[in-house]
Amino acid sequence: MAVRRHPCKATGRQDGASQCRHQRGCRQDHETHLNYLFYSCTNLACVSGLGNLSGVRSMRYTFSSRAFTTIDFRGFDPSTLTDLFYTFSRCSRLTTILADATWALPLSGLTGSQCFYSCSTSLVGGNGTVWASNKTSYTYFRIDTVSAPGYITASLQ
């Protein structure tokens, strides 16, 4: 079977890539979801350029892998998200999730039980919130502050 090379889908399980960067103008195969996009990619440690995607609604199992250490959401607009079911499940090596300081999920219409299922205490938000097995819902997919613990580190870049 030939490997299909696509700038939006450079995944570890297809071509051994260790990084993936979505480029400007990158055509999304599925305009509204990234479901399973990097599912079980064993070599892919870092994802960036997600800010070049728009209108994403669903991210079921998108980053479900043991390889990721850093995921960069800077420039990504989360306002259209509706489904974060198991988005980061099994990310046992994940240490950092970056996003713009203005990052905010929609106030309603969002689901995502177990968004951070079976991660690791290596995942620490920018204010020091450490991943815990009883804190796995999508509500922790926010900038980590004293008043609102989360697993995202705000970036000033």
Stockholm file with secondary structure:
# STOCKHOLM 1.0

chainA/1-157         MAVRRHPCKATGRQDGASQCRHQRGCRQDHETHLNYLFYSCTNLACVSGLGNLSGVRSMRYTFSSRAFTTIDFRGFDPSTLTDLFYTFSRCSRLTTILADATWALPLSGLTGSQCFYSCSTSLVGGNGTVWASNKTSYTYFRIDTVSAPGYITASLQ
#=GR chainA/1-157 SS CCCCCCTTCCCHHHHCCSEEECCTTCCCSSTTBCTTTTTTCSSCCEEECGGGCCCCCBCTTTTCCSCCSEEECTTCCGGGCCBCTTTTTTCTTCCEEEEETTCCCCSSSCBCTTTTTTCCTTCBCTTCCBCCTTCCSGGGSSBCCSSSCCSBEEECC
#=GC SS_cons         CCCCCCTTCCCHHHHCCSEEECCTTCCCSSTTBCTTTTTTCSSCCEEECGGGCCCCCBCTTTTCCSCCSEEECTTCCGGGCCBCTTTTTTCTTCCEEEEETTCCCCSSSCBCTTTTTTCCTTCBCTTCCBCCTTCCSGGGSSBCCSSSCCSBEEECC
//
